[in-house]
């Protein structure tokens, strides 16, 4: 009998670090451009967001492994939407959600198309935006999110980019509240503020 050959997709592992699922290890497909935010950086991000995650409505756009969105769920986020263009990524995320016994909306679509389809009335408390570094998508996606007014007033958006990337002007009325560099990567947290602020309104390479 001829043996049927099988191709196994290579997978990596992420570990959730806080909340009710802290310590749980989950798989993700090792695909080009998929690079989970490291644990120590996630720890910093969620320290920045302390007091804002519990009960929050979250969006993980260009979600990849889903490490940020799943971390938010573990820490008490009320809802989560995970968007990625890869069928393998979305299939894996649905499996991980079942493993965690968590509910979240998963969408297989490129970020720009998904944003174009969204109603102008839908808003999120926290948005995670971490597109592939070489894609050039960060600035145009920020503009589309701002044009749709998708952040609640007082809400936060996390941005991840190369430290050597070009200057990024933040959409009005976003202001930069936290920023840190780890190696060649720049991690930035911005806030939607309706009042005048002395905080920076652009991300400068470090």
C-alpha positions in Angstrom: 0.0 0.0 0.0 1.3 3.4 -1.0 1.8 5.6 2.0 0.2 9.0 1.9 2.6 11.8 2.5 1.7 14.5 5.0 3.1 18.0 5.3 3.2 19.4 8.8 3.3 23.1 9.2 6.0 24.3 11.4 4.8 26.0 14.6 6.2 28.2 17.3 5.0 28.8 20.8 3.9 31.9 22.8 3.2 32.0 26.5 0.5 34.2 28.0 2.1 36.0 31.0 -0.7 37.5 33.0 -4.4 37.2 34.1 -6.4 34.0 34.3 -4.5 32.2 31.5 -1.0 33.3 32.7 1.5 30.6 32.0 -0.5 28.9 29.2 1.5 28.1 26.1 -0.1 28.3 22.7 1.0 27.5 19.2 1.2 29.7 16.1 2.2 29.0 12.5 5.8 30.0 11.6 5.0 32.1 8.6 6.9 35.0 7.0 6.2 38.2 8.8 4.7 36.6 11.9 6.8 37.6 14.9 5.0 37.6 18.3 5.8 40.5 20.6 8.3 39.2 23.1 7.2 38.4 26.6 9.2 41.2 28.3 7.8 43.7 25.9 4.2 42.5 26.4 4.8 42.8 30.1 5.8 46.5 29.6 2.8 47.1 27.3 0.3 45.7 29.7 1.9 47.6 32.6 1.3 50.8 30.5 -2.3 49.7 30.0 -2.9 48.7 33.7 -6.3 49.9 34.7 -7.6 50.1 31.1 -7.7 46.4 29.9 -10.4 44.9 32.2 -13.8 45.3 30.6 -12.3 46.9 27.4 -13.4 46.4 23.9 -10.2 45.4 22.0 -9.1 45.1 18.3 -5.9 43.2 17.3 -5.3 44.3 13.7 -2.7 42.4 11.6 -2.8 40.1 14.6 -0.4 37.3 13.6 0.1 35.0 16.5 -2.6 36.9 18.4 -0.3 37.3 21.4 -1.4 40.8 22.2 -5.2 40.2 21.8 -5.1 36.9 23.7 -3.1 38.5 26.5 -5.8 41.2 26.7 -8.5 38.5 27.0 -6.5 36.8 29.7 -6.4 40.0 31.6 -10.1 40.6 31.5 -11.0 42.4 28.2 -14.7 42.2 27.6 -14.4 41.6 23.8 -11.8 41.1 21.1 -11.7 41.2 17.3 -8.7 39.4 15.7 -8.0 40.3 12.0 -5.4 38.8 9.7 -5.2 38.0 6.0 -3.7 34.5 6.6 -6.1 31.5 6.6 -3.6 29.5 8.6 -3.3 32.2 11.2 -7.1 32.5 11.7 -7.6 28.7 11.8 -4.9 28.5 14.5 -6.4 31.4 16.5 -9.8 29.7 16.5 -8.2 26.5 17.8 -6.4 28.5 20.6 -9.6 30.3 21.6 -11.3 26.9 22.0 -8.4 25.7 24.1 -8.7 28.8 26.3 -12.6 28.6 26.4 -12.7 32.2 25.3 -14.9 34.0 22.8 -13.6 36.4 20.2 -14.4 37.4 16.6 -11.9 36.2 14.1 -11.8 37.6 10.6 -9.7 36.5 7.6 -9.2 39.7 5.6 -6.5 42.2 4.9 -6.5 45.1 7.4 -7.3 47.8 4.8 -10.3 46.0 3.3 -11.6 45.1 6.8 -11.4 48.8 7.9 -13.2 49.9 4.7 -16.1 47.7 5.6 -16.5 48.9 9.2 -19.4 51.1 10.2 -18.4 54.6 11.4 -20.2 54.0 14.7 -18.0 51.0 15.9 -15.4 52.1 18.5 -12.7 50.3 20.5 -11.1 51.1 23.9 -7.8 49.5 22.9 -6.3 48.8 19.4 -3.2 46.8 18.8 -1.6 47.6 15.5 1.5 45.7 14.5 1.7 45.1 10.7 4.8 43.5 9.1 7.7 46.0 9.4 8.5 46.1 5.7 4.9 46.4 4.5 4.6 50.2 4.8 1.1 49.8 6.3 1.5 51.4 9.6 0.9 55.0 8.6 -2.0 54.4 6.2 -3.7 52.1 8.6 -3.4 54.7 11.4 -5.0 57.3 9.1 -7.9 54.9 8.2 -8.5 54.1 11.9 -8.5 57.8 12.7 -10.8 58.6 9.7 -13.3 56.0 11.0 -13.0 57.5 14.5 -12.5 53.9 15.8 -11.0 54.8 19.2 -13.2 55.8 22.1 -12.2 59.1 23.7 -9.6 58.2 26.3 -8.9 55.0 24.4 -5.4 53.7 23.5 -3.7 52.4 20.4 -0.4 50.4 20.5 1.9 50.7 17.6 5.0 48.7 16.8 7.6 49.6 14.2 11.3 49.6 13.4 13.3 52.1 15.4 14.8 53.3 12.1 11.5 53.9 10.4 10.5 57.3 9.1 8.9 60.0 11.3 5.2 59.2 11.7 2.8 62.0 12.3 0.0 60.9 14.6 -3.6 61.6 13.5 -5.3 64.3 15.4 -6.3 63.9 18.3 -3.9 61.1 19.1 -1.0 61.9 21.4 2.0 59.8 22.3 2.0 58.7 26.0 4.6 56.0 26.2 7.5 54.8 24.1 10.4 52.4 24.4 13.0 50.8 22.2 14.1 47.2 22.5 16.9 46.4 20.0 15.8 47.6 16.6 12.1 47.8 17.4 10.1 50.8 18.7 7.1 50.2 20.9 4.6 53.1 21.2 1.4 53.7 23.1 -0.9 56.6 22.0 -4.1 58.0 23.5 -7.2 59.5 22.0 -7.4 62.8 23.8 -10.0 65.5 23.1 -8.2 68.3 25.0 -5.1 70.1 24.1 -2.0 68.2 25.2 1.7 69.1 25.6 2.6 65.5 24.7 4.2 64.7 21.4 2.0 64.2 18.3 4.5 62.3 16.2 6.7 59.2 16.5 10.3 60.0 15.9 12.9 57.3 15.1 15.1 56.6 18.1 
